[in-house]
Amino acid sequence: MKCMSKIEDRKNLVESFSKENGFPIYPANGNPAVRCKIGTPRKELQKTSPKLVQLEEAIRLSGLKNGMTISFHDHFRRGDKVVNLVLDKLGEMGFKDLHLAASSLNTVHEPVIEHIKSGLITRITTSGLRGELADAISHGILEKPVVFRSHGGRAASIVQDIIHIDVAFLSSPSSDPLGNACGYRPDLKSICGSLGYAKVDAHYADKVVILTDGLVPYPNTPFSIPEDDVDYVVEVDSIGDTTMISSGAIRETQNPRDLLLAQIAANVLINSGYLEDGFSIQTGTGGASLAVVELIRQNMIEKGIKASFALGGITGHMVKLHEEGLIERLIDVQSFDLVAAESLNKNKFHQEISANEYASAFQTGSAVHWVDLVILSALEVDVNFNVNVLVGSDGIIRGAVGGHPDTASDSAMSIVICPLVRGRFPCVRDEVTTLVTPGKAIDVIITEYGVAVNPNRPDIAERLKPVRTIKLVDIHDLQKKALAIVGEPEPIPWGDKIVGVVMNRDGSVLD
């Protein structure tokens, strides 16, 4: 080819070739919107990052329109401040008919009630509802029923574009001006640990806004969410209260009944045949479930047993066993307390993962497929081993689906801890108020009056029969005992309006 000696000839040739072959033609000096001024110190450039904007500007630039879907994550739980902050701004800007697709909503989100009344929020998809918002929705304030999905089900729906997120508003304890975000960097105003639920939203949403009260210099490494998943960064006064991340359903217990249930559960685990060297485990958030970890610790030490990994919402209990060498690795989608959040920063085998990697039914490599033992709690169970963790026996929404059906379905052995009665309501019923986890996924139900093994798992029953300290009972006998204590409750006065729909892990309607 003959070389072009004149700049103009070269330019014409380049443009001609580009047009013929479908290549874009850019200005010779690059995109002026993002090109750095030559000679400007990088420290100064960070202050003028094109991504660093105010909240209202981020909303306008995102292209959000009425009828679209917005998402949030719940890693701060009752301490979250971002949902209310953003919805207030959206209401002020006059938006209407938005779909709120939060990973979960808590007691702190009571102001959403007013945004439903104003017409800002007309649809909700979530894993759980609590407090005044849950009560209002239970009584029909929302025209369309809330769609409840498990954490794994939500992640799969986002990946499959069943839930199409137009704009994700994601809080992060730290972010640099380009959007590299992390939830466990030390010495910051806020810390929540893993951003496992936010990671899915960040990767698949059309536009992503990071809200942070910890703006740090570039590069913010290690990061949970990379800059190429982020469109805008907004610095705010506060994204959440760190002291509240272990509040609500996540609790230590000194309740004698909870401790008795934990002791029975630990005894079942020890004699189940699954508590062997190299086992894996996940526990739920109830007091009894958390107490089991401490109780099996001594047995592990005595027998020289180590777990290969602990999964899910990681707690300080799990961190303690990891640091003692009793659990080799921690796989964390949601840090359940400050100890777990800080562990991500200091323990190299404590790994943060996305909700999709954690619990999607459609991902071969999702971690729930490889867990041996799961210890979960319940609001109610029934004679068919079905479990309800979402709606109280009075018909009021008061919980969350969470990862309950994900972990129960895929584990080698699932244990549900549930008191026989709670207040004046029997917790072992003929039929659960709301079906969340199908009975075929539940292997053992533990109450203070005995242990019921699913007839589908005779292998477990055979291993537990010789243990004199474990009282095996038929699930129907537990139901009769519960009714003998509190009597048959009055039927719930259901109305005609459907206020919530529970989705199965495969995307079908469960209840």
C-alpha positions as CSV (number, residue, x, y, z in Angstrom):
1,M,0.0,0.0,0.0
2,K,1.2,3.5,-0.8
3,C,1.8,5.5,2.4
4,M,-0.1,8.8,2.8
5,S,2.3,11.7,3.1
6,K,-0.4,14.3,3.8
7,I,-2.5,14.3,6.9
8,E,-5.6,15.2,5.0
9,D,-5.1,12.3,2.6
10,R,-4.7,9.9,5.5
11,K,-7.8,11.3,7.2
12,N,-9.9,10.8,4.0
13,L,-8.6,7.3,3.6
14,V,-9.4,6.4,7.2
15,E,-12.9,7.8,7.0
16,S,-13.6,6.0,3.7
17,F,-12.4,2.7,5.0
18,S,-14.4,3.1,8.2
19,K,-17.6,3.8,6.3
20,E,-17.1,0.8,3.9
21,N,-16.5,-1.6,6.8
22,G,-19.0,-0.3,9.4
23,F,-16.5,1.1,11.9
24,P,-17.5,4.2,13.9
25,I,-15.7,7.4,13.2
26,Y,-14.6,9.3,16.3
27,P,-12.9,12.8,16.6
28,A,-9.1,12.6,16.3
29,N,-8.8,13.8,19.9
30,G,-11.1,11.2,21.4
31,N,-14.4,11.7,23.2
32,P,-14.2,15.2,24.7
33,A,-16.6,14.3,27.5
34,V,-14.2,11.9,29.2
35,R,-10.8,12.9,27.9
36,C,-8.5,14.1,30.7
37,K,-6.9,17.5,30.4
38,I,-3.2,16.9,29.8
39,G,-1.0,17.8,32.7
40,T,-3.8,17.8,35.3
41,P,-2.8,15.9,38.5
42,R,-4.8,12.7,39.0
43,K,-5.8,13.8,42.5
44,E,-7.5,16.8,41.0
45,L,-9.1,14.7,38.2
46,Q,-10.9,12.6,40.8
47,K,-12.9,15.6,42.0
48,T,-14.2,16.1,38.5
49,S,-15.1,12.5,37.6
50,P,-17.9,12.5,35.1
51,K,-19.6,9.8,37.2
52,L,-19.6,11.9,40.4
53,V,-22.9,13.8,40.6
54,Q,-25.7,14.8,42.9
55,L,-28.7,12.4,43.4
56,E,-31.2,14.4,41.4
57,E,-28.8,14.7,38.5
58,A,-28.0,10.9,38.7
59,I,-31.8,10.2,38.4
60,R,-32.2,12.5,35.4
61,L,-29.1,11.2,33.6
62,S,-30.3,7.6,34.3
63,G,-33.2,8.1,32.0
64,L,-35.7,6.8,34.6
65,K,-39.3,7.2,33.5
66,N,-42.7,6.5,35.0
67,G,-43.6,2.8,35.0
68,M,-40.0,1.7,35.2
69,T,-38.4,-0.7,37.7
70,I,-35.9,0.4,40.4
71,S,-34.0,-1.8,42.8
72,F,-32.2,-1.7,46.1
73,H,-30.4,-4.1,48.4
74,D,-30.9,-4.8,52.1
75,H,-27.5,-5.5,53.5
76,F,-28.1,-2.7,56.1
77,R,-31.5,-4.3,57.1
78,R,-33.2,-2.1,59.8
79,G,-30.3,0.4,59.5
80,D,-30.9,1.2,55.8
81,K,-31.3,4.8,54.9
82,V,-31.0,4.7,51.1
83,V,-34.5,3.4,50.1
84,N,-36.2,6.2,51.9
85,L,-33.7,8.8,50.7
86,V,-34.1,7.9,47.1
87,L,-37.9,7.4,47.1
88,D,-38.3,10.8,48.8
89,K,-36.3,12.4,46.0
90,L,-38.2,10.5,43.3
91,G,-41.5,11.7,44.9
92,E,-40.2,15.3,45.0
93,M,-39.4,15.0,41.3
94,G,-42.9,13.9,40.4
95,F,-42.3,10.3,39.4
96,K,-45.3,7.9,39.3
97,D,-46.1,4.2,38.8
98,L,-42.7,2.8,39.7
99,H,-41.9,-0.9,40.4
100,L,-39.9,-1.3,43.6
101,A,-37.8,-4.4,43.3
102,A,-35.8,-4.4,46.6
103,S,-34.0,-7.6,47.8
104,S,-35.9,-7.1,51.1
105,L,-37.8,-4.4,53.0
106,N,-37.7,-3.9,56.7
107,T,-39.3,-2.0,59.5
108,V,-37.3,1.1,58.7
109,H,-39.1,1.4,55.4
110,E,-42.5,2.5,56.8
111,P,-42.3,5.7,54.7
112,V,-43.0,3.5,51.6
113,I,-46.6,3.5,52.7
114,E,-46.9,7.2,51.8
115,H,-45.2,6.6,48.5
116,I,-47.8,3.9,47.7
117,K,-50.6,6.3,48.7
118,S,-49.1,9.1,46.4
119,G,-48.9,6.7,43.4
120,L,-45.1,6.7,43.3
121,I,-44.9,3.0,44.0
122,T,-47.6,0.8,42.4
123,R,-45.7,-2.6,42.4
124,I,-43.3,-4.4,44.8
125,T,-41.1,-7.4,44.2
126,T,-39.1,-8.5,47.3
127,S,-38.0,-11.3,49.5
128,G,-39.7,-10.0,52.7
129,L,-41.7,-7.3,54.4
130,R,-41.8,-6.3,58.0
131,G,-43.3,-3.7,60.4
132,E,-46.0,-1.1,59.5
133,L,-45.3,-1.5,55.7
134,A,-46.0,-5.2,55.9
135,D,-49.2,-4.6,58.0
136,A,-50.5,-2.0,55.5
137,I,-49.8,-4.3,52.6
138,S,-51.5,-7.2,54.4
139,H,-54.6,-5.1,54.7
140,G,-54.6,-4.3,50.9
141,I,-53.0,-0.8,50.6
142,L,-51.3,-1.9,47.4
143,E,-53.5,-2.4,44.3
144,K,-51.3,-5.2,42.8
145,P,-50.1,-8.1,44.9
146,V,-46.5,-8.1,46.1
147,V,-44.4,-10.8,44.4
148,F,-42.2,-12.7,46.9
149,R,-39.1,-14.5,45.6
150,S,-36.3,-16.3,47.4
151,H,-32.9,-14.8,47.2
152,G,-31.9,-17.4,44.7
153,G,-35.1,-17.0,42.8
154,R,-34.7,-13.2,42.7
155,A,-31.2,-13.5,41.3
156,A,-32.2,-16.0,38.7
157,S,-35.1,-13.8,37.6
158,I,-32.8,-10.8,37.2
159,V,-30.3,-12.9,35.2
160,Q,-33.1,-14.2,32.9
161,D,-34.5,-10.7,32.5
162,I,-37.9,-11.7,34.1
163,I,-37.2,-8.8,36.5
164,H,-35.8,-6.1,34.3
165,I,-34.1,-3.5,36.4
166,D,-34.0,-0.1,34.7
167,V,-32.1,1.7,37.5
168,A,-30.4,0.2,40.5
169,F,-29.7,2.5,43.5
170,L,-27.1,0.6,45.5
171,S,-25.6,1.8,48.8
172,S,-21.9,1.1,49.4
173,P,-19.8,1.9,52.5
174,S,-17.0,2.9,50.2
175,S,-16.6,3.9,46.5
176,D,-14.1,5.8,44.5
177,P,-15.3,8.5,42.0
178,L,-15.4,5.9,39.2
179,G,-17.7,3.5,41.1
180,N,-15.4,0.8,42.4
181,A,-17.5,-0.1,45.5
182,C,-16.7,-2.2,48.6
183,G,-18.7,-3.0,51.7
184,Y,-16.0,-4.0,54.1
185,R,-13.1,-1.5,53.7
186,P,-12.1,-0.7,57.3
187,D,-12.0,2.7,59.1
188,L,-15.0,4.1,57.3
189,K,-18.3,5.7,58.5
190,S,-20.3,2.6,57.5
191,I,-19.6,-1.0,57.0
192,C,-22.0,-3.8,56.0
193,G,-19.6,-6.5,54.7
194,S,-20.6,-8.5,51.7
195,L,-22.6,-6.8,48.9
196,G,-23.8,-10.1,47.5
197,Y,-27.3,-9.0,46.6
198,A,-26.2,-5.7,45.1
199,K,-23.6,-7.5,42.9
200,V,-26.4,-9.0,40.8
201,D,-28.3,-5.8,40.4
202,A,-25.1,-3.9,39.5
203,H,-24.2,-6.3,36.7
204,Y,-27.7,-6.6,35.1
205,A,-29.4,-3.2,35.6
206,D,-29.5,-0.8,32.7
207,K,-28.2,2.0,34.8
208,V,-26.5,1.8,38.2
209,V,-26.2,4.5,40.8
210,I,-23.8,4.0,43.8
211,L,-24.7,6.0,46.9
212,T,-21.9,6.2,49.4
213,D,-20.9,8.0,52.6
214,G,-17.3,6.9,52.1
215,L,-15.9,8.4,49.0
216,V,-12.2,7.3,48.7
217,P,-9.4,7.9,46.2
218,Y,-9.1,5.8,43.1
219,P,-8.6,2.8,43.0
220,N,-10.8,1.5,45.7
221,T,-9.4,-2.1,45.9
222,P,-10.4,-4.7,46.6
223,F,-13.9,-3.9,45.2
224,S,-17.2,-5.8,45.4
225,I,-18.7,-3.9,42.4
226,P,-16.4,-2.9,39.6
227,E,-16.4,0.6,37.9
228,D,-17.6,-0.8,34.6
229,D,-20.9,-1.9,36.2
230,V,-21.5,1.6,37.5
231,D,-22.8,4.7,35.7
232,Y,-23.0,7.3,38.5
233,V,-21.6,7.9,42.0
234,V,-23.5,10.0,44.6
235,E,-21.9,11.0,47.9
236,V,-24.5,11.3,50.7
237,D,-24.3,12.0,54.5
238,S,-25.2,8.5,55.5
239,I,-26.3,5.3,53.8
240,G,-27.0,3.3,56.9
241,D,-26.5,2.5,60.6
242,T,-23.9,-0.2,60.9
243,T,-25.1,-1.1,64.4
244,M,-28.4,-2.4,63.0
245,I,-27.1,-5.0,60.5
246,S,-27.4,-7.7,63.1
247,S,-30.9,-6.6,64.2
248,G,-34.4,-8.0,63.6
249,A,-34.5,-11.7,62.8
250,I,-30.8,-12.1,63.4
251,R,-30.4,-12.5,67.1
252,E,-28.5,-14.0,70.0
253,T,-30.7,-15.9,72.4
254,Q,-30.8,-16.6,76.1
255,N,-34.3,-17.9,75.8
256,P,-34.4,-21.4,77.6
257,R,-36.7,-22.8,74.9
258,D,-34.5,-21.7,72.1
259,L,-31.4,-23.1,73.9
260,L,-33.3,-26.4,74.4
261,L,-34.2,-26.5,70.7
262,A,-30.6,-25.8,69.8
263,Q,-29.4,-28.6,72.0
264,I,-31.8,-31.1,70.3
265,A,-30.7,-29.9,66.9
266,A,-27.0,-30.2,67.7
267,N,-27.7,-33.8,68.9
268,V,-29.5,-34.6,65.7
269,L,-26.6,-33.2,63.6
270,I,-24.0,-35.1,65.6
271,N,-25.8,-38.4,65.1
272,S,-27.1,-37.8,61.5
273,G,-24.1,-39.3,59.8
274,Y,-23.4,-36.0,58.0
275,L,-21.2,-34.3,60.6
276,E,-18.0,-35.8,59.3
277,D,-14.7,-34.4,58.4
278,G,-15.1,-32.1,55.3
279,F,-18.8,-31.4,55.8
280,S,-20.4,-28.0,54.8
281,I,-23.0,-26.1,56.7
282,Q,-25.4,-23.1,56.6
283,T,-27.5,-21.8,59.5
284,G,-30.6,-19.6,59.5
285,T,-31.0,-16.3,61.4
286,G,-33.2,-17.5,64.3
287,G,-31.7,-17.6,67.9
288,A,-31.9,-21.4,68.1
289,S,-30.3,-21.9,64.7
290,L,-27.4,-19.6,65.5
291,A,-26.9,-21.3,68.9
292,V,-26.4,-24.7,67.2
293,V,-23.0,-23.6,65.8
294,E,-21.5,-23.1,69.2
295,L,-22.9,-26.4,70.4
296,I,-21.4,-28.5,67.6
297,R,-18.1,-26.7,68.0
298,Q,-17.0,-28.8,71.0
299,N,-17.9,-32.0,69.2
300,M,-15.8,-31.0,66.2
301,I,-12.8,-30.3,68.5
302,E,-13.2,-33.7,70.3
303,K,-13.5,-35.7,67.1
304,G,-10.9,-33.7,65.1
305,I,-13.6,-32.7,62.5
306,K,-13.2,-29.7,60.3
307,A,-15.8,-28.2,57.9
308,S,-14.8,-27.5,54.4
309,F,-17.0,-24.4,54.2
310,A,-19.8,-22.5,55.8
311,L,-22.3,-20.8,53.5
312,G,-24.8,-18.0,53.3
313,G,-25.4,-15.2,55.8
314,I,-22.1,-15.4,57.7
315,T,-22.1,-14.6,61.5
316,G,-19.5,-14.0,64.1
317,H,-20.1,-17.6,65.2
318,M,-18.9,-18.9,61.9
319,V,-15.9,-16.5,61.9
320,K,-14.9,-17.8,65.3
321,L,-14.8,-21.4,64.0
322,H,-13.0,-20.3,60.9
323,E,-10.3,-18.4,62.9
324,E,-9.9,-21.5,65.1
325,G,-9.3,-23.6,62.1
326,L,-12.5,-25.6,62.4
327,I,-14.1,-24.2,59.2
328,E,-11.7,-23.9,56.2
329,R,-13.6,-21.3,54.1
330,L,-16.5,-18.9,54.5
331,I,-18.7,-18.2,51.5
332,D,-20.6,-15.0,52.2
333,V,-23.6,-13.5,50.4
334,Q,-24.7,-11.3,53.3
335,S,-22.7,-10.5,56.5
336,F,-25.0,-10.9,59.4
337,D,-23.0,-8.9,62.0
338,L,-20.1,-6.6,62.3
339,V,-17.7,-9.4,63.2
340,A,-18.5,-11.1,59.9
341,A,-18.2,-7.8,58.0
342,E,-14.8,-7.1,59.4
343,S,-13.6,-10.7,58.7
344,L,-14.0,-10.2,55.0
345,N,-11.2,-7.6,55.2
346,K,-8.8,-9.7,57.3
347,N,-9.4,-13.4,56.5
348,K,-8.3,-14.3,53.0
349,F,-10.4,-17.5,52.9
350,H,-13.6,-15.5,53.7
351,Q,-15.0,-15.0,50.2
352,E,-17.8,-12.6,49.1
353,I,-20.2,-14.0,46.4
354,S,-23.2,-12.7,44.5
355,A,-26.7,-14.0,45.1
356,N,-26.6,-15.7,41.8
357,E,-23.5,-17.6,42.8
358,Y,-25.1,-18.3,46.1
359,A,-28.5,-19.8,45.4
360,S,-29.7,-19.8,41.8
361,A,-31.5,-23.0,41.0
362,F,-30.3,-22.6,37.4
363,Q,-26.6,-22.2,38.1
364,T,-24.7,-25.6,38.3
365,G,-22.0,-23.9,40.3
366,S,-24.2,-22.1,42.8
367,A,-23.0,-22.8,46.3
368,V,-26.3,-24.2,47.7
369,H,-25.9,-27.3,45.4
370,W,-22.8,-28.2,47.4
371,V,-23.9,-27.7,51.0
372,D,-24.4,-30.7,53.3
373,L,-26.2,-29.4,56.4
374,V,-28.8,-26.6,56.7
375,I,-30.3,-25.5,60.0
376,L,-33.4,-23.2,59.5
377,S,-36.2,-21.7,61.5
378,A,-39.9,-21.4,60.8
379,L,-43.0,-19.5,61.8
380,E,-45.1,-22.6,61.0
381,V,-44.8,-26.1,59.7
382,D,-47.5,-28.6,58.8
383,V,-48.1,-32.4,58.8
384,N,-46.8,-32.5,55.2
385,F,-43.5,-30.9,56.3
386,N,-44.4,-27.7,54.4
387,V,-42.9,-24.6,55.9
388,N,-44.0,-21.0,56.3
389,V,-41.5,-18.2,57.2
390,L,-43.4,-15.3,55.7
391,V,-46.9,-14.8,57.2
392,G,-47.9,-15.0,60.8
393,S,-50.6,-17.4,62.0
394,D,-52.8,-14.2,62.2
395,G,-52.5,-13.7,58.5
396,I,-50.2,-10.7,58.7
397,I,-46.9,-10.6,56.7
398,R,-44.0,-10.5,59.1
399,G,-41.0,-12.1,57.6
400,A,-39.0,-13.0,54.5
401,V,-38.6,-15.9,52.2
402,G,-34.9,-15.3,52.2
403,G,-32.8,-18.3,51.2
404,H,-35.0,-20.7,53.0
405,P,-36.3,-22.7,50.0
406,D,-33.0,-22.4,48.2
407,T,-30.9,-24.0,50.9
408,A,-33.5,-26.6,52.0
409,S,-34.1,-27.8,48.4
410,D,-30.4,-28.3,47.5
411,S,-28.8,-29.4,50.8
412,A,-28.0,-33.0,51.7
413,M,-30.0,-32.7,54.9
414,S,-32.3,-29.8,55.9
415,I,-33.4,-29.3,59.5
416,V,-36.1,-26.9,60.6
417,I,-36.3,-25.7,64.2
418,C,-39.7,-24.6,65.3
419,P,-41.4,-24.3,68.7
420,L,-44.6,-26.4,69.1
421,V,-46.6,-23.3,70.0
422,R,-46.0,-19.6,69.8
423,G,-48.2,-17.5,72.0
424,R,-51.8,-18.7,71.5
425,F,-51.1,-20.2,68.0
426,P,-50.0,-23.8,67.2
427,C,-46.9,-23.8,65.1
428,V,-47.4,-27.4,63.9
429,R,-50.6,-27.2,61.9
430,D,-52.7,-29.3,59.5
431,E,-51.8,-26.8,56.8
432,V,-49.5,-23.8,56.9
433,T,-51.0,-20.3,56.4
434,T,-48.7,-19.6,53.5
435,L,-46.5,-22.1,51.7
436,V,-42.9,-21.0,51.3
437,T,-40.8,-24.1,51.3
438,P,-42.4,-27.3,50.0
439,G,-42.3,-30.3,52.4
440,K,-40.3,-32.5,50.0
441,A,-37.3,-30.2,50.7
442,I,-37.5,-30.6,54.5
443,D,-35.9,-33.6,56.1
444,V,-36.2,-33.1,59.9
445,I,-38.5,-30.9,62.0
446,I,-37.3,-30.2,65.6
447,T,-39.6,-29.1,68.4
448,E,-39.2,-29.1,72.1
449,Y,-41.7,-32.0,72.3
450,G,-39.9,-34.3,69.8
451,V,-38.2,-34.7,66.4
452,A,-40.1,-35.6,63.3
453,V,-38.3,-37.1,60.3
454,N,-39.8,-36.8,56.9
455,P,-41.0,-40.3,55.7
456,N,-39.0,-39.6,52.5
457,R,-35.8,-39.9,54.6
458,P,-35.9,-43.3,56.3
459,D,-32.1,-43.3,56.2
460,I,-32.0,-40.4,58.7
461,A,-34.6,-42.0,60.9
462,E,-32.6,-45.2,61.1
463,R,-29.5,-43.4,62.2
464,L,-31.4,-41.4,64.9
465,K,-33.4,-44.3,66.3
466,P,-30.7,-45.8,68.5
467,V,-29.9,-42.4,70.2
468,R,-31.8,-42.4,73.5
469,T,-31.5,-38.7,73.9
470,I,-33.4,-38.0,70.7
471,K,-37.2,-38.5,70.9
472,L,-38.5,-39.4,67.5
473,V,-42.2,-38.7,67.0
474,D,-44.8,-38.7,64.2
475,I,-45.5,-35.2,62.8
476,H,-49.2,-35.8,63.3
477,D,-48.7,-36.5,67.0
478,L,-46.9,-33.1,67.2
479,Q,-49.9,-31.4,65.7
480,K,-52.3,-33.1,68.1
481,K,-50.0,-32.1,71.0
482,A,-50.0,-28.4,69.8
483,L,-53.8,-28.4,69.6
484,A,-54.1,-30.0,73.1
485,I,-52.0,-27.1,74.5
486,V,-53.6,-24.0,72.8
487,G,-56.8,-25.4,71.1
488,E,-57.9,-25.0,67.6
489,P,-57.4,-21.3,66.6
490,E,-60.2,-19.3,65.0
491,P,-60.1,-19.3,61.2
492,I,-58.4,-16.2,59.7
493,P,-61.1,-13.9,58.2
494,W,-59.6,-13.8,54.7
495,G,-60.9,-11.2,52.2
496,D,-61.2,-11.6,48.4
497,K,-58.2,-9.5,47.5
498,I,-54.8,-11.2,46.9
499,V,-52.1,-9.1,48.5
500,G,-49.1,-11.3,47.9
501,V,-47.9,-14.1,45.6
502,V,-45.1,-16.5,46.6
503,M,-43.0,-17.7,43.7
504,N,-41.2,-21.1,43.6
505,R,-37.5,-21.2,42.8
506,D,-38.3,-22.3,39.2
507,G,-40.4,-19.1,38.6
508,S,-43.8,-20.8,39.0
509,V,-46.5,-19.6,41.5
510,L,-46.2,-21.5,44.8
511,D,-48.9,-19.8,46.9
